[in-house]
Amino acid sequence: MTVVRTTLPPDMETEEMLSRYLEEDLDHDERAVVETLLQERPDIRAELESLRQTLSLMQRLPSLEAPSDFVQKVKRKVRRQKRTRIDQQPQFRMPYEILGIIVVILMLVLYLLVQQHDTSSSKNPAPRSRTSLPPRSPAPAASRDHVAPKTNTIVPTSKPLSSPSSP
C-alpha cells in the first residue's frame, strides 16, 4: 500500500500547482497530491474550476498583431528619452577621480613651495641681534637658614710681594 501525501510541497503555492496540473506539467507524485486534494477539499476544486474558466476566456480572445513599424517606434522613443535625460544633466560634471588628482597636484605644489621657502631662508639666515643670550632671571632671595660662603678677596697693592726669607 502506498501512502499519498495530501499537502502541497512547501515551495509551491496552490495556484501554481493547479496551473501546472492543467498544463500537465507535474510529475506522477505531484499529480497524485493534487488529485487527492481536489477530492478532499471543495475550495481547491472551486479554484481549479475558476482557473479553467479564465484560461477558456483568454483562448477565445482574438489575437492581435503589432503594427509593422512598432519596433522602430519603440526604438525611436527610447533614443529620445535617453537624449532628454542627457540634456537634463548639468553640463559641467567633474568625476571624483579627476577632482582627487587635482587636489593631490595642488598639495604637491604647495609642499614644494614650502620646501623652497625653507631652503632659501636657511641659506640667508635672518640677522641676529647683538644679545643672543636670553635675559637673566633674578636670583632667588636668600632664606634665613642659608649662609653665604666665604670668599677670599685679593686687593691689589703697589708694592711687590716680598719673597720669604732668602738665604
Backbone torsions as a table, in degrees:
resi	resn	phi	psi	omega
1	MET	NA	129.0	178.6
2	THR	-98.1	142.7	179.1
3	VAL	-97.8	127.9	179.6
4	VAL	-101.8	126.5	178.1
5	ARG	-71.7	138.3	-176.9
6	THR	-113.9	21.6	175.4
7	THR	-125.3	154.3	178.8
8	LEU	-74.2	152.2	173.1
9	PRO	-59.1	147.4	-174.8
10	PRO	-61.7	-26.1	-177.1
11	ASP	-91.6	4.1	-176.6
12	MET	-121.9	131.3	178.3
13	GLU	-89.6	163.0	-175.4
14	THR	-60.5	-46.8	-177.2
15	GLU	-62.5	-41.7	178.7
16	GLU	-63.9	-44.0	-179.4
17	MET	-63.2	-42.2	179.7
18	LEU	-67.5	-38.4	178.0
19	SER	-62.8	-44.7	177.9
20	ARG	-66.5	-31.4	177.4
21	TYR	-64.1	-45.3	179.0
22	LEU	-66.1	-34.4	-179.7
23	GLU	-83.5	-0.6	-176.7
24	GLU	54.7	49.2	-177.5
25	ASP	-115.3	28.7	-180.0
26	LEU	-112.9	149.6	173.5
27	ASP	-77.4	175.6	-173.4
28	HIS	-59.4	-44.8	-178.5
29	ASP	-65.9	-42.7	-179.2
30	GLU	-66.1	-39.3	178.9
31	ARG	-63.1	-39.7	179.1
32	ALA	-64.7	-39.1	178.8
33	VAL	-62.2	-46.8	-178.0
34	VAL	-63.4	-43.8	-179.1
35	GLU	-64.6	-36.7	176.5
36	THR	-66.2	-43.3	178.7
37	LEU	-63.1	-38.5	179.5
38	LEU	-64.7	-33.8	178.4
39	GLN	-73.5	-35.6	-173.1
40	GLU	-90.3	-27.7	-171.7
41	ARG	-123.2	116.1	-179.3
42	PRO	-68.5	-29.2	-179.7
43	ASP	-65.3	-36.7	178.6
44	ILE	-72.8	-36.5	175.8
45	ARG	-60.7	-41.7	-179.4
46	ALA	-66.2	-39.5	179.1
47	GLU	-65.7	-39.6	177.7
48	LEU	-63.9	-42.3	179.3
49	GLU	-64.5	-40.6	177.6
50	SER	-62.6	-41.4	179.1
51	LEU	-65.5	-39.6	177.1
52	ARG	-61.9	-43.2	179.9
53	GLN	-64.2	-42.0	179.6
54	THR	-61.4	-46.1	179.2
55	LEU	-63.2	-38.3	179.1
56	SER	-64.3	-42.9	178.6
57	LEU	-64.5	-40.7	-179.3
58	MET	-65.9	-34.7	-180.0
59	GLN	-70.5	-24.1	179.2
60	ARG	-79.8	-17.0	-179.3
61	LEU	-65.3	142.7	178.1
62	PRO	-71.1	144.6	178.1
63	SER	-81.9	143.3	-178.5
64	LEU	-113.5	146.5	175.4
65	GLU	-109.2	141.9	177.8
66	ALA	-75.2	149.3	177.4
67	PRO	-60.0	156.6	-176.1
68	SER	-64.7	-29.8	-179.3
69	ASP	-97.1	16.7	-176.8
70	PHE	-59.1	-49.3	-177.9
71	VAL	-62.8	-42.3	-179.9
72	GLN	-64.1	-40.2	178.8
73	LYS	-64.4	-40.8	179.9
74	VAL	-65.1	-44.7	179.2
75	LYS	-61.2	-42.1	179.6
76	ARG	-62.5	-42.4	-179.5
77	LYS	-65.9	-39.4	178.5
78	VAL	-63.7	-44.2	178.8
79	ARG	-61.3	-41.5	179.8
80	ARG	-62.2	-42.7	179.8
81	GLN	-66.4	-38.1	177.2
82	LYS	-62.2	-44.3	-179.6
83	ARG	-62.2	-42.3	-178.8
84	THR	-66.9	-34.8	177.3
85	ARG	-66.9	-40.0	179.3
86	ILE	-66.5	-40.9	-179.9
87	ASP	-66.5	-27.7	-178.4
88	GLN	-78.8	-14.9	-179.5
89	GLN	-77.2	151.7	178.8
90	PRO	-61.8	145.5	-177.3
91	GLN	-68.5	-40.1	-178.1
92	PHE	-101.8	108.7	179.3
93	ARG	-131.9	118.0	-177.3
94	MET	-104.6	119.9	177.5
95	PRO	-63.8	153.8	-178.3
96	TYR	-62.2	-30.9	-179.6
97	GLU	-63.6	-44.9	-179.9
98	ILE	-66.4	-42.2	178.2
99	LEU	-60.4	-41.2	177.9
100	GLY	-63.1	-41.8	179.1
101	ILE	-63.9	-42.4	179.3
102	ILE	-61.9	-43.2	179.6
103	VAL	-62.5	-42.9	179.7
104	VAL	-63.8	-42.4	179.0
105	ILE	-63.4	-43.6	178.8
106	LEU	-62.6	-39.9	178.4
107	MET	-65.4	-38.8	178.6
108	LEU	-64.5	-44.8	178.8
109	VAL	-62.1	-43.8	178.6
110	LEU	-61.8	-43.0	178.3
111	TYR	-61.1	-45.0	180.0
112	LEU	-64.3	-38.5	177.9
113	LEU	-64.3	-41.8	179.1
114	VAL	-65.3	-42.4	178.9
115	GLN	-63.0	-42.0	179.3
116	GLN	-64.1	-40.7	179.1
117	HIS	-64.5	-42.9	178.9
118	ASP	-64.4	-40.0	-179.9
119	THR	-66.2	-44.3	-178.8
120	SER	-68.8	-33.2	179.8
121	SER	-75.9	-25.1	177.4
122	SER	-78.9	-25.5	176.4
123	LYS	-75.3	-36.9	179.3
124	ASN	-116.2	81.3	-177.7
125	PRO	-66.4	154.5	179.4
126	ALA	-68.7	143.2	-180.0
127	PRO	-61.9	139.0	-179.0
128	ARG	-88.5	154.1	175.9
129	SER	-77.7	164.7	-176.5
130	ARG	-65.1	-35.5	179.7
131	THR	-100.5	108.4	-178.9
132	SER	-98.5	-9.0	178.2
133	LEU	-84.8	147.2	178.2
134	PRO	-70.4	153.8	-179.8
135	PRO	-63.7	147.2	-179.4
136	ARG	-75.0	144.3	175.5
137	SER	-92.2	149.2	-178.4
138	PRO	-64.4	143.7	179.9
139	ALA	-68.9	145.7	179.5
140	PRO	-67.6	147.0	-179.7
141	ALA	-66.1	142.0	-178.7
142	ALA	-74.4	142.0	178.6
143	SER	-89.7	169.9	-176.9
144	ARG	-66.4	-33.2	-177.0
145	ASP	-78.4	-13.2	-175.6
146	HIS	-87.3	130.6	179.3
147	VAL	-112.5	129.9	-179.7
148	ALA	-70.2	140.9	-179.9
149	PRO	-70.5	150.9	178.7
150	LYS	-78.2	142.0	177.9
151	THR	-123.2	146.8	175.3
152	ASN	-90.1	124.4	-179.2
153	THR	-107.1	131.8	178.0
154	ILE	-103.2	127.6	179.1
155	VAL	-108.8	124.6	-178.9
156	PRO	-71.4	141.9	177.2
157	THR	-124.0	162.0	-179.5
158	SER	-86.8	-14.4	-179.4
159	LYS	-86.5	142.6	173.9
160	PRO	-72.6	152.2	179.3
161	LEU	-72.6	135.6	178.2
162	SER	-88.8	144.4	-180.0
163	SER	-82.2	154.5	178.5
164	PRO	-59.2	171.7	-171.0
165	SER	-49.5	133.4	-179.4
166	SER	-99.8	150.8	-180.0
167	PRO	-77.7	NA	NA
